[in-house]
Amino acid sequence: MIAYVFPGQGAQYVGMGKEMHDHYHTARELFQKANSILGFRITDVMFEGTEEDL
């Protein structure tokens, strides 16, 4: 089993997770599932948003 764990509050940065998204099909599927569950594209916020948005 593989788990991806991100640090806690305040450790986010624009672009976080993009390399995994771009290089791993399974990660890309999980990000797309998160977009669907949330009802908005969290990947847009993560990959291209502002630090304030994060």
PQR file of N, CA, C, O and H, with PARSE charges and radii, in Angstrom:
ATOM      1  N   MET A   1       0.844  -1.177   0.000 -0.4000 1.5000
ATOM      2  CA  MET A   1       0.000   0.000   0.000 -0.0000 2.0000
ATOM      3  C   MET A   1       0.885   1.235   0.000  0.5500 1.7000
ATOM      4  O   MET A   1       1.890   1.289   0.709 -0.5500 1.4000
ATOM      5  N   ILE A   2       0.514   2.210  -0.786 -0.4000 1.5000
ATOM      6  CA  ILE A   2       1.249   3.473  -0.857 -0.0000 2.0000
ATOM      7  C   ILE A   2       0.312   4.579  -0.417  0.5500 1.7000
ATOM      8  O   ILE A   2      -0.849   4.617  -0.825 -0.5500 1.4000
ATOM      9  H   ILE A   2      -0.302   2.166  -1.362  0.4000 1.0000
ATOM     10  N   ALA A   3       0.807   5.469   0.408 -0.4000 1.5000
ATOM     11  CA  ALA A   3       0.022   6.626   0.847 -0.0000 2.0000
ATOM     12  C   ALA A   3       0.812   7.884   0.553  0.5500 1.7000
ATOM     13  O   ALA A   3       2.029   7.922   0.728 -0.5500 1.4000
ATOM     14  H   ALA A   3       1.750   5.438   0.740  0.4000 1.0000
ATOM     15  N   TYR A   4       0.114   8.908   0.108 -0.4000 1.5000
ATOM     16  CA  TYR A   4       0.725  10.208  -0.105 -0.0000 2.0000
ATOM     17  C   TYR A   4       0.241  11.115   1.007  0.5500 1.7000
ATOM     18  O   TYR A   4      -0.961  11.332   1.161 -0.5500 1.4000
ATOM     19  H   TYR A   4      -0.875   8.877  -0.034  0.4000 1.0000
ATOM     20  N   VAL A   5       1.164  11.640   1.773 -0.4000 1.5000
ATOM     21  CA  VAL A   5       0.822  12.459   2.921 -0.0000 2.0000
ATOM     22  C   VAL A   5       1.464  13.827   2.729  0.5500 1.7000
ATOM     23  O   VAL A   5       2.655  13.939   2.435 -0.5500 1.4000
ATOM     24  H   VAL A   5       2.141  11.464   1.648  0.4000 1.0000
ATOM     25  N   PHE A   6       0.662  14.850   2.899 -0.4000 1.5000
ATOM     26  CA  PHE A   6       1.161  16.207   2.775 -0.0000 2.0000
ATOM     27  C   PHE A   6       1.259  16.835   4.159  0.5500 1.7000
ATOM     28  O   PHE A   6       0.429  16.551   5.023 -0.5500 1.4000
ATOM     29  H   PHE A   6      -0.305  14.760   3.137  0.4000 1.0000
ATOM     30  N   PRO A   7       2.260  17.683   4.384 -0.5600 1.5000
ATOM     31  CA  PRO A   7       2.443  18.321   5.681  0.2800 2.0000
ATOM     32  C   PRO A   7       1.223  19.145   6.088  0.5500 1.7000
ATOM     33  O   PRO A   7       0.317  19.381   5.289 -0.5500 1.4000
ATOM     34  N   GLY A   8       1.223  19.561   7.310 -0.4000 1.5000
ATOM     35  CA  GLY A   8       0.090  20.280   7.880 -0.0000 2.0000
ATOM     36  C   GLY A   8      -0.062  21.713   7.423  0.5500 1.7000
ATOM     37  O   GLY A   8       0.595  22.164   6.485 -0.5500 1.4000
ATOM     38  H   GLY A   8       1.959  19.369   7.959  0.4000 1.0000
ATOM     39  N   GLN A   9      -0.928  22.404   8.094 -0.4000 1.5000
ATOM     40  CA  GLN A   9      -1.302  23.778   7.782 -0.0000 2.0000
ATOM     41  C   GLN A   9      -0.076  24.676   7.623  0.5500 1.7000
ATOM     42  O   GLN A   9       0.854  24.630   8.428 -0.5500 1.4000
ATOM     43  H   GLN A   9      -1.462  22.037   8.855  0.4000 1.0000
ATOM     44  N   GLY A  10      -0.096  25.480   6.584 -0.4000 1.5000
ATOM     45  CA  GLY A  10       0.973  26.452   6.366 -0.0000 2.0000
ATOM     46  C   GLY A  10       2.138  25.935   5.541  0.5500 1.7000
ATOM     47  O   GLY A  10       3.036  26.704   5.200 -0.5500 1.4000
ATOM     48  H   GLY A  10      -0.852  25.517   5.930  0.4000 1.0000
ATOM     49  N   ALA A  11       2.143  24.656   5.214 -0.4000 1.5000
ATOM     50  CA  ALA A  11       3.254  24.092   4.458 -0.0000 2.0000
ATOM     51  C   ALA A  11       2.945  23.995   2.961  0.5500 1.7000
ATOM     52  O   ALA A  11       3.768  23.505   2.189 -0.5500 1.4000
ATOM     53  H   ALA A  11       1.413  24.031   5.491  0.4000 1.0000
ATOM     54  N   GLN A  12       1.766  24.459   2.553 -0.4000 1.5000
ATOM     55  CA  GLN A  12       1.380  24.371   1.148 -0.0000 2.0000
ATOM     56  C   GLN A  12       2.141  25.393   0.316  0.5500 1.7000
ATOM     57  O   GLN A  12       2.548  26.447   0.805 -0.5500 1.4000
ATOM     58  H   GLN A  12       1.097  24.857   3.180  0.4000 1.0000
ATOM     59  N   TYR A  13       2.321  25.052  -0.951 -0.4000 1.5000
ATOM     60  CA  TYR A  13       2.925  26.003  -1.881 -0.0000 2.0000
ATOM     61  C   TYR A  13       2.318  25.771  -3.262  0.5500 1.7000
ATOM     62  O   TYR A  13       1.909  24.659  -3.593 -0.5500 1.4000
ATOM     63  H   TYR A  13       1.991  24.196  -1.349  0.4000 1.0000
ATOM     64  N   VAL A  14       2.266  26.823  -4.052 -0.4000 1.5000
ATOM     65  CA  VAL A  14       1.712  26.730  -5.406 -0.0000 2.0000
ATOM     66  C   VAL A  14       2.540  25.721  -6.200  0.5500 1.7000
ATOM     67  O   VAL A  14       3.769  25.795  -6.222 -0.5500 1.4000
ATOM     68  H   VAL A  14       2.598  27.727  -3.783  0.4000 1.0000
ATOM     69  N   GLY A  15       1.865  24.789  -6.843 -0.4000 1.5000
ATOM     70  CA  GLY A  15       2.536  23.761  -7.629 -0.0000 2.0000
ATOM     71  C   GLY A  15       2.710  22.448  -6.888  0.5500 1.7000
ATOM     72  O   GLY A  15       3.159  21.459  -7.467 -0.5500 1.4000
ATOM     73  H   GLY A  15       0.867  24.729  -6.825  0.4000 1.0000
ATOM     74  N   MET A  16       2.354  22.434  -5.602 -0.4000 1.5000
ATOM     75  CA  MET A  16       2.512  21.228  -4.799 -0.0000 2.0000
ATOM     76  C   MET A  16       1.704  20.086  -5.402  0.5500 1.7000
ATOM     77  O   MET A  16       0.508  20.242  -5.646 -0.5500 1.4000
ATOM     78  H   MET A  16       1.989  23.237  -5.132  0.4000 1.0000
ATOM     79  N   GLY A  17       2.332  18.954  -5.644 -0.4000 1.5000
ATOM     80  CA  GLY A  17       1.678  17.782  -6.187 -0.0000 2.0000
ATOM     81  C   GLY A  17       1.663  17.713  -7.701  0.5500 1.7000
ATOM     82  O   GLY A  17       1.302  16.680  -8.264 -0.5500 1.4000
ATOM     83  H   GLY A  17       3.304  18.828  -5.446  0.4000 1.0000
ATOM     84  N   LYS A  18       2.051  18.803  -8.382 -0.4000 1.5000
ATOM     85  CA  LYS A  18       1.984  18.833  -9.851 -0.0000 2.0000
ATOM     86  C   LYS A  18       2.910  17.807 -10.486  0.5500 1.7000
ATOM     87  O   LYS A  18       2.550  17.191 -11.489 -0.5500 1.4000
ATOM     88  H   LYS A  18       2.344  19.642  -7.925  0.4000 1.0000
ATOM     89  N   GLU A  19       4.075  17.618  -9.931 -0.4000 1.5000
ATOM     90  CA  GLU A  19       5.007  16.642 -10.504 -0.0000 2.0000
ATOM     91  C   GLU A  19       4.418  15.231 -10.440  0.5500 1.7000
ATOM     92  O   GLU A  19       4.519  14.465 -11.398 -0.5500 1.4000
ATOM     93  H   GLU A  19       4.368  18.119  -9.116  0.4000 1.0000
ATOM     94  N   MET A  20       3.802  14.894  -9.302 -0.4000 1.5000
ATOM     95  CA  MET A  20       3.150  13.586  -9.195 -0.0000 2.0000
ATOM     96  C   MET A  20       2.015  13.481 -10.204  0.5500 1.7000
ATOM     97  O   MET A  20       1.871  12.461 -10.878 -0.5500 1.4000
ATOM     98  H   MET A  20       3.720  15.516  -8.523  0.4000 1.0000
ATOM     99  N   HIS A  21       1.211  14.532 -10.308 -0.4000 1.5000
ATOM    100  CA  HIS A  21       0.085  14.563 -11.248 -0.0000 2.0000
ATOM    101  C   HIS A  21       0.569  14.337 -12.675  0.5500 1.7000
ATOM    102  O   HIS A  21      -0.038  13.577 -13.428 -0.5500 1.4000
ATOM    103  H   HIS A  21       1.328  15.361  -9.760  0.4000 1.0000
ATOM    104  N   ASP A  22       1.648  14.990 -13.038 -0.4000 1.5000
ATOM    105  CA  ASP A  22       2.144  14.935 -14.412 -0.0000 2.0000
ATOM    106  C   ASP A  22       2.840  13.620 -14.748  0.5500 1.7000
ATOM    107  O   ASP A  22       2.865  13.221 -15.913 -0.5500 1.4000
ATOM    108  H   ASP A  22       2.142  15.608 -12.426  0.4000 1.0000
ATOM    109  N   HIS A  23       3.401  12.941 -13.757 -0.4000 1.5000
ATOM    110  CA  HIS A  23       4.219  11.760 -14.031 -0.0000 2.0000
ATOM    111  C   HIS A  23       3.580  10.424 -13.669  0.5500 1.7000
ATOM    112  O   HIS A  23       4.059   9.381 -14.113 -0.5500 1.4000
ATOM    113  H   HIS A  23       3.380  13.265 -12.811  0.4000 1.0000
ATOM    114  N   TYR A  24       2.520  10.428 -12.882 -0.4000 1.5000
ATOM    115  CA  TYR A  24       1.937   9.171 -12.418 -0.0000 2.0000
ATOM    116  C   TYR A  24       0.439   9.130 -12.699  0.5500 1.7000
ATOM    117  O   TYR A  24      -0.329   9.949 -12.195 -0.5500 1.4000
ATOM    118  H   TYR A  24       2.131  11.276 -12.522  0.4000 1.0000
ATOM    119  N   HIS A  25       0.047   8.164 -13.511 -0.4000 1.5000
ATOM    120  CA  HIS A  25      -1.351   8.024 -13.909 -0.0000 2.0000
ATOM    121  C   HIS A  25      -2.268   7.864 -12.693  0.5500 1.7000
ATOM    122  O   HIS A  25      -3.336   8.474 -12.638 -0.5500 1.4000
ATOM    123  H   HIS A  25       0.672   7.498 -13.920  0.4000 1.0000
ATOM    124  N   THR A  26      -1.862   7.058 -11.733 -0.4000 1.5000
ATOM    125  CA  THR A  26      -2.690   6.834 -10.546 -0.0000 2.0000
ATOM    126  C   THR A  26      -2.882   8.122  -9.761  0.5500 1.7000
ATOM    127  O   THR A  26      -3.984   8.396  -9.285 -0.5500 1.4000
ATOM    128  H   THR A  26      -0.994   6.563 -11.777  0.4000 1.0000
ATOM    129  N   ALA A  27      -1.838   8.908  -9.621 -0.4000 1.5000
ATOM    130  CA  ALA A  27      -1.950  10.186  -8.914 -0.0000 2.0000
ATOM    131  C   ALA A  27      -2.899  11.113  -9.669  0.5500 1.7000
ATOM    132  O   ALA A  27      -3.724  11.797  -9.063 -0.5500 1.4000
ATOM    133  H   ALA A  27      -0.943   8.685 -10.008  0.4000 1.0000
ATOM    134  N   ARG A  28      -2.776  11.130 -10.984 -0.4000 1.5000
ATOM    135  CA  ARG A  28      -3.646  11.981 -11.812 -0.0000 2.0000
ATOM    136  C   ARG A  28      -5.116  11.588 -11.610  0.5500 1.7000
ATOM    137  O   ARG A  28      -5.982  12.455 -11.489 -0.5500 1.4000
ATOM    138  H   ARG A  28      -2.106  10.575 -11.477  0.4000 1.0000
ATOM    139  N   GLU A  29      -5.390  10.291 -11.573 -0.4000 1.5000
ATOM    140  CA  GLU A  29      -6.756   9.818 -11.333 -0.0000 2.0000
ATOM    141  C   GLU A  29      -7.269  10.274  -9.971  0.5500 1.7000
ATOM    142  O   GLU A  29      -8.425  10.679  -9.848 -0.5500 1.4000
ATOM    143  H   GLU A  29      -4.687   9.586 -11.672  0.4000 1.0000
ATOM    144  N   LEU A  30      -6.420  10.211  -8.951 -0.4000 1.5000
ATOM    145  CA  LEU A  30      -6.839  10.632  -7.611 -0.0000 2.0000
ATOM    146  C   LEU A  30      -7.112  12.127  -7.547  0.5500 1.7000
ATOM    147  O   LEU A  30      -8.066  12.556  -6.899 -0.5500 1.4000
ATOM    148  H   LEU A  30      -5.481   9.882  -9.052  0.4000 1.0000
ATOM    149  N   PHE A  31      -6.285  12.921  -8.213 -0.4000 1.5000
ATOM    150  CA  PHE A  31      -6.530  14.360  -8.255 -0.0000 2.0000
ATOM    151  C   PHE A  31      -7.852  14.645  -8.970  0.5500 1.7000
ATOM    152  O   PHE A  31      -8.613  15.510  -8.535 -0.5500 1.4000
ATOM    153  H   PHE A  31      -5.510  12.573  -8.739  0.4000 1.0000
ATOM    154  N   GLN A  32      -8.133  13.930 -10.059 -0.4000 1.5000
ATOM    155  CA  GLN A  32      -9.385  14.128 -10.783 -0.0000 2.0000
ATOM    156  C   GLN A  32     -10.580  13.721  -9.918  0.5500 1.7000
ATOM    157  O   GLN A  32     -11.629  14.365  -9.952 -0.5500 1.4000
ATOM    158  H   GLN A  32      -7.515  13.228 -10.412  0.4000 1.0000
ATOM    159  N   LYS A  33     -10.411  12.659  -9.153 -0.4000 1.5000
ATOM    160  CA  LYS A  33     -11.476  12.226  -8.248 -0.0000 2.0000
ATOM    161  C   LYS A  33     -11.724  13.294  -7.182  0.5500 1.7000
ATOM    162  O   LYS A  33     -12.873  13.572  -6.837 -0.5500 1.4000
ATOM    163  H   LYS A  33      -9.559  12.136  -9.126  0.4000 1.0000
ATOM    164  N   ALA A  34     -10.654  13.892  -6.661 -0.4000 1.5000
ATOM    165  CA  ALA A  34     -10.803  14.971  -5.677 -0.0000 2.0000
ATOM    166  C   ALA A  34     -11.549  16.149  -6.287  0.5500 1.7000
ATOM    167  O   ALA A  34     -12.417  16.732  -5.637 -0.5500 1.4000
ATOM    168  H   ALA A  34      -9.720  13.666  -6.941  0.4000 1.0000
ATOM    169  N   ASN A  35     -11.223  16.508  -7.529 -0.4000 1.5000
ATOM    170  CA  ASN A  35     -11.944  17.583  -8.220 -0.0000 2.0000
ATOM    171  C   ASN A  35     -13.436  17.285  -8.255  0.5500 1.7000
ATOM    172  O   ASN A  35     -14.262  18.154  -7.974 -0.5500 1.4000
ATOM    173  H   ASN A  35     -10.518  16.035  -8.057  0.4000 1.0000
ATOM    174  N   SER A  36     -13.768  16.057  -8.600 -0.4000 1.5000
ATOM    175  CA  SER A  36     -15.166  15.646  -8.724 -0.0000 2.0000
ATOM    176  C   SER A  36     -15.882  15.677  -7.372  0.5500 1.7000
ATOM    177  O   SER A  36     -16.996  16.190  -7.268 -0.5500 1.4000
ATOM    178  H   SER A  36     -13.097  15.351  -8.829  0.4000 1.0000
ATOM    179  N   ILE A  37     -15.252  15.137  -6.361 -0.4000 1.5000
ATOM    180  CA  ILE A  37     -15.861  15.083  -5.029 -0.0000 2.0000
ATOM    181  C   ILE A  37     -16.089  16.479  -4.478  0.5500 1.7000
ATOM    182  O   ILE A  37     -17.139  16.761  -3.902 -0.5500 1.4000
ATOM    183  H   ILE A  37     -14.347  14.720  -6.446  0.4000 1.0000
ATOM    184  N   LEU A  38     -15.109  17.351  -4.653 -0.4000 1.5000
ATOM    185  CA  LEU A  38     -15.200  18.704  -4.109 -0.0000 2.0000
ATOM    186  C   LEU A  38     -16.162  19.594  -4.886  0.5500 1.7000
ATOM    187  O   LEU A  38     -16.687  20.565  -4.340 -0.5500 1.4000
ATOM    188  H   LEU A  38     -14.255  17.122  -5.121  0.4000 1.0000
ATOM    189  N   GLY A  39     -16.395  19.273  -6.149 -0.4000 1.5000
ATOM    190  CA  GLY A  39     -17.283  20.087  -6.972 -0.0000 2.0000
ATOM    191  C   GLY A  39     -16.597  21.302  -7.577  0.5500 1.7000
ATOM    192  O   GLY A  39     -17.254  22.168  -8.156 -0.5500 1.4000
ATOM    193  H   GLY A  39     -15.969  18.485  -6.592  0.4000 1.0000
ATOM    194  N   PHE A  40     -15.302  21.366  -7.446 -0.4000 1.5000
ATOM    195  CA  PHE A  40     -14.510  22.399  -8.115 -0.0000 2.0000
ATOM    196  C   PHE A  40     -13.119  21.822  -8.362  0.5500 1.7000
ATOM    197  O   PHE A  40     -12.757  20.791  -7.795 -0.5500 1.4000
ATOM    198  H   PHE A  40     -14.768  20.663  -6.976  0.4000 1.0000
ATOM    199  N   ARG A  41     -12.353  22.486  -9.201 -0.4000 1.5000
ATOM    200  CA  ARG A  41     -11.040  21.954  -9.580 -0.0000 2.0000
ATOM    201  C   ARG A  41      -9.970  22.395  -8.578  0.5500 1.7000
ATOM    202  O   ARG A  41      -9.321  23.428  -8.743 -0.5500 1.4000
ATOM    203  H   ARG A  41     -12.647  23.324  -9.661  0.4000 1.0000
ATOM    204  N   ILE A  42      -9.812  21.591  -7.553 -0.4000 1.5000
ATOM    205  CA  ILE A  42      -8.773  21.865  -6.556 -0.0000 2.0000
ATOM    206  C   ILE A  42      -7.391  21.874  -7.215  0.5500 1.7000
ATOM    207  O   ILE A  42      -6.478  22.552  -6.744 -0.5500 1.4000
ATOM    208  H   ILE A  42     -10.339  20.751  -7.419  0.4000 1.0000
ATOM    209  N   THR A  43      -7.245  21.122  -8.297 -0.4000 1.5000
ATOM    210  CA  THR A  43      -5.959  21.108  -8.989 -0.0000 2.0000
ATOM    211  C   THR A  43      -5.620  22.478  -9.569  0.5500 1.7000
ATOM    212  O   THR A  43      -4.448  22.851  -9.606 -0.5500 1.4000
ATOM    213  H   THR A  43      -7.987  20.571  -8.679  0.4000 1.0000
ATOM    214  N   ASP A  44      -6.619  23.234 -10.021 -0.4000 1.5000
ATOM    215  CA  ASP A  44      -6.348  24.589 -10.514 -0.0000 2.0000
ATOM    216  C   ASP A  44      -5.804  25.461  -9.390  0.5500 1.7000
ATOM    217  O   ASP A  44      -4.869  26.235  -9.596 -0.5500 1.4000
ATOM    218  H   ASP A  44      -7.572  22.930  -9.990  0.4000 1.0000
ATOM    219  N   VAL A  45      -6.384  25.337  -8.216 -0.4000 1.5000
ATOM    220  CA  VAL A  45      -5.926  26.109  -7.056 -0.0000 2.0000
ATOM    221  C   VAL A  45      -4.520  25.667  -6.666  0.5500 1.7000
ATOM    222  O   VAL A  45      -3.648  26.498  -6.414 -0.5500 1.4000
ATOM    223  H   VAL A  45      -7.143  24.709  -8.049  0.4000 1.0000
ATOM    224  N   MET A  46      -4.306  24.360  -6.620 -0.4000 1.5000
ATOM    225  CA  MET A  46      -3.008  23.831  -6.200 -0.0000 2.0000
ATOM    226  C   MET A  46      -1.888  24.166  -7.168  0.5500 1.7000
ATOM    227  O   MET A  46      -0.794  24.552  -6.756 -0.5500 1.4000
ATOM    228  H   MET A  46      -5.015  23.685  -6.826  0.4000 1.0000
ATOM    229  N   PHE A  47      -2.165  24.016  -8.457 -0.4000 1.5000
ATOM    230  CA  PHE A  47      -1.104  24.130  -9.449 -0.0000 2.0000
ATOM    231  C   PHE A  47      -0.908  25.544  -9.981  0.5500 1.7000
ATOM    232  O   PHE A  47       0.197  25.899 -10.391 -0.5500 1.4000
ATOM    233  H   PHE A  47      -3.054  23.702  -8.791  0.4000 1.0000
ATOM    234  N   GLU A  48      -1.975  26.363  -9.981 -0.4000 1.5000
ATOM    235  CA  GLU A  48      -1.887  27.679 -10.620 -0.0000 2.0000
ATOM    236  C   GLU A  48      -2.466  28.805  -9.774  0.5500 1.7000
ATOM    237  O   GLU A  48      -2.470  29.960 -10.202 -0.5500 1.4000
ATOM    238  H   GLU A  48      -2.872  26.074  -9.648  0.4000 1.0000
ATOM    239  N   GLY A  49      -2.947  28.489  -8.596 -0.4000 1.5000
ATOM    240  CA  GLY A  49      -3.566  29.503  -7.738 -0.0000 2.0000
ATOM    241  C   GLY A  49      -2.522  30.382  -7.065  0.5500 1.7000
ATOM    242  O   GLY A  49      -1.329  30.322  -7.364 -0.5500 1.4000
ATOM    243  H   GLY A  49      -2.944  27.552  -8.249  0.4000 1.0000
ATOM    244  N   THR A  50      -3.008  31.179  -6.167 -0.4000 1.5000
ATOM    245  CA  THR A  50      -2.115  32.048  -5.402 -0.0000 2.0000
ATOM    246  C   THR A  50      -1.846  31.426  -4.032  0.5500 1.7000
ATOM    247  O   THR A  50      -2.577  30.535  -3.599 -0.5500 1.4000
ATOM    248  H   THR A  50      -3.977  31.227  -5.924  0.4000 1.0000
ATOM    249  N   GLU A  51      -0.829  31.879  -3.370 -0.4000 1.5000
ATOM    250  CA  GLU A  51      -0.558  31.390  -2.015 -0.0000 2.0000
ATOM    251  C   GLU A  51      -1.732  31.683  -1.097  0.5500 1.7000
ATOM    252  O   GLU A  51      -2.041  30.894  -0.204 -0.5500 1.4000
ATOM    253  H   GLU A  51      -0.235  32.603  -3.722  0.4000 1.0000
ATOM    254  N   GLU A  52      -2.382  32.808  -1.314 -0.4000 1.5000
ATOM    255  CA  GLU A  52      -3.536  33.165  -0.501 -0.0000 2.0000
ATOM    256  C   GLU A  52      -4.686  32.186  -0.714  0.5500 1.7000
ATOM    257  O   GLU A  52      -5.369  31.819   0.242 -0.5500 1.4000
ATOM    258  H   GLU A  52      -2.131  33.449  -2.040  0.4000 1.0000
ATOM    259  N   ASP A  53      -4.905  31.764  -1.947 -0.4000 1.5000
ATOM    260  CA  ASP A  53      -5.955  30.775  -2.242 -0.0000 2.0000
ATOM    261  C   ASP A  53      -5.709  29.456  -1.530  0.5500 1.7000
ATOM    262  O   ASP A  53      -6.644  28.794  -1.080 -0.5500 1.4000
ATOM    263  H   ASP A  53      -4.350  32.062  -2.724  0.4000 1.0000
ATOM    264  N   LEU A  54      -4.451  29.084  -1.434 -0.4000 1.5000
ATOM    265  CA  LEU A  54      -4.130  27.819  -0.770 -0.0000 2.0000
ATOM    266  C   LEU A  54      -4.444  27.900   0.696  0.5500 1.7000
ATOM    267  O   LEU A  54      -4.240  26.929   1.426 -0.5500 1.4000
ATOM    268  H   LEU A  54      -3.691  29.622  -1.800  0.4000 1.0000
TER
END
